[in-house]
Structures are given as C-alpha cells and as structure tokens.
Amino acid sequence: MKLNNILFLILILTTSSCGPGGGGTGTGNPVTVRMQDNQPFAWLKKSFETIIPSAQAAVGSVKFCFKRLRFKPDSSTSGSNYDLNIGEVSIDPSGTNLLTLSIAAGRYERVEFDLENECDGVPGKPSVSFTNGNGTFSTTDRMTIKFDGVFIVDGTKTLNLNIDALLDNLELVNNSNQIKVSLESATGDF
C-alpha cells in the first residue's frame, strides 16, 4: 500500500469566528475535523502497480498554510468563517493535531479551507509545498480547497474529510504553476 496514500491530518480546531455568518462563539458544538485518504482499495491499486507501473508519482512531504476554514449550509452561501492561526502544517501519515473548534448546530454541505502565502506571520512563504516523483514543488498562490457532502452538527462530532482526490491531482503535477488549478479542481468529500 502506498504510504503516501494513507495521509492523515487530524484537525482539532478552536478559533473564534469572523465575517458574516458568525458561529464558533465557544458555545457551539465541539467538532473534530479529520483529513484522510479514504481509498479503501489502495492495496489493490498497489498490487496492480507492481505488475503495471503507474504513470503517477507518489506524493510526499505535503505542507499547507491554512488561513481560514468555512462551514457552508450549501455551495452557494457564504457560511461561517473561522480564521486559523495555525500557520504551515505538515501532513504526516501518522496524523497531526492542530486546534479545537466549536461550531453552531446545523446542516452543512460544504467545507472549505483557504490556503495563503503568509504563514507564521511571514509573508511570501508557500501556501502549498510537496514532493512527488517529478520533483519538489511549491506555490505562493492563494487558493480554496473544497469538500462536499452532508454533515449534521448536533453535539460532539467528528468530520472525516476525504483527500484522495487532492492527492491524486498532486501526483500529476510536474510544474509549480499547476498546483492551484490541481487543488481547486479536485473537490474532496465527507
């Protein structure tokens, strides 16, 4: 099984809300947000790759600079924004704990992360960096990565965000100029 296809990022986010939509006042419901590659048959894919080598290159050393998290009731509304002061985060196969988050009860159909080029208070740092079989790549482009599904918050919950589509697109990158389009065109799910 590809080690990089089992990336886990546990986001336990606590912040205050900002902008329209509010939420996250500390009186909401605790939500654990978890990113993972949910390819249940990755071992089968790996078996075929040993017989017929894959044209794709495994992704490793992925780092995101998180700026904002947004819970949206549907894809057309602005939702509730939560500014994240967690900076650059390495997505480690064993998982990474970040913060804790309280959000308002309700039904959410989209979760978005804004990635920016100002991490840890330093402008110009990469918003995304990673390696694959084609080399090492990074960008300072601002971007939004999206996850669609149905998530009902009515108490303590865990939200599992499937990132296999994001990783699959990053496997194909062979130029840093492709990163933003690759990530923004791959919608994850939950």
N, C-alpha and C positions, 0 to 999 in steps of 0.2 A: 504494500500500500504506500502511495506517495506520502512522505512525512508532511510535505507542504500542503497536501490536500486535506489535512486534518488540523487546520489552523483554528485555534480557539482564542477568542478575545472576550473576556467577561467584563462587561461594562457595568459597574455598580456606581451609578451617577447621582451625586447630590449637588444641586445647584438651586439658584433662585431663577424665576422666570424673568423674561424681558420682552418687551414689544407687545403687540396686540395678541389677544388670545389668552394671556396670563397663564395661570396654572402653576403648579410647583411651589406653592407657598409654604411648604413644610407641613401642611395639614392634609395633604393628599395621601394617596396610596403608594406604599413603597414598591418600586418596580426594579427588578434586576434585568438589565439588558445584556444579552449574550450574543456575540457573533461567532458563528462556526460554519465550517464547510459541512453541509448535510448530504454529501453524496454517499448514500448507503452502500452502493456497489463499487466504491473506489477500488477495492481489492480485485474485482473482476476486470476493471479497466486496466489495472496494473498488470494482470496476467496476460491480457492481450498485447500490452505494450512490450512485454518481453519477447513475444512472438513477432509482432509487427511494430517496430519502433515508432513512437509518437513523433509527429512534427512539432508538437508543442513542447515548450521548455518549462520545467517546474519553477514555481515562484517561491522565493525565499527572502528573508530579511525585509519584510514589508513594514514600513513605518507610515503612519498617518498623523497629520497635525490637525486635531479636532478643534473646531471653533464653536460649533453650535449643534444642538440636537433639536429636532422638531417633531412633535406628535400631531398628526393631522387626522380629523374625522373622515376626510376623503381626499382625493388627489387635487381637488380644485380650491380648497380653502387654505387659509394661511396657517392655521393650527396654533399650538402653543410652543413658543421658543424657549430654550434653555441654553444660556451661554455656558460654555465649558472652559474652564481654566486648567485643563489637564495637559496642554501642550502636545509635544510629539510622543507618540506611543508606538512601541514595537509590538507587532502582533506575533506573539510567541506560541508555538504549537502546544505548550503546556498551559497557556492561559495568562491573562493579565488583568489584575483587579485595578479599577480606576477610582470611582467615586460612588455615591449613593444618591438616588433620585426619588422624589415624591411627585406624583402627577395626579391630576384630577381624575375622578372616576368618569368612565365613559367608554365609548366605542371608537377605536382608532383604526384607520385603514391604510395609513401610510406613515412611515418613519423616515426622516431624512437627517443626514449628517452633513454639515458644511465643513469642508476642509479648507484651511487657509495657509498662507505663507508666513505667518507670524507666530512662531512657536516659542513658548517660554519667554515672551517679551522681546524676542529678537526678530526684526523684520528680515525678509529675504530668505528664511530657511525653507526647505522644501515642504510643500503641502503633502506630497507623496514621494516616497522613495522605496525601491525594491530591486531585487536581482531576479533574473531568470536565465535560461540557457543562452540567451542572446547577449547578456551583459548586465551592467548596473545602470539603472535609470532613475531620474528624479525630475520633478517639476515644481515650480512655484505658483502654478495656476491655482486660482480659487475654483472650487467645484462643489457640487452637491451629489452625494450618493443616496439612492432611494431604495426603500424596501416596501413592498406591498403585501397586504394580507388583511386579516381581521384579528384585532386584539382588543379584548374587553377588559377594562380595568375596573375591578370592584373589590379591591383588597390587595393583599400582598401577592405579587405575580412575578413570573419570570418570562421575559420576551426573548425568544430564540430567533436571531436574525441569520438567515442562510446567506453566506457569502461566496458560495461556489461559483456563481455567475461572474462575480467580480474577479475572482482568481483566474477563472478560465480566460477572461479577456486580457488580464495582465500577462498570462503565459504567451500571448501572441505579440506583445509589444516588442518592437526592435528599434524604436526611436522615442526619445523622451517627449516629443511633440504629440505622440499618440495617447499618452496617459489619460488626459482629461476626457477625451472622447471615449476611450475604452471604459473608464469607470462610470461616466454619466450615461452611457448607452446600455449598461448592464444593470437591470433592476433586480435586486435581491428580493427574497420573500420571507415571510414568517408565518 
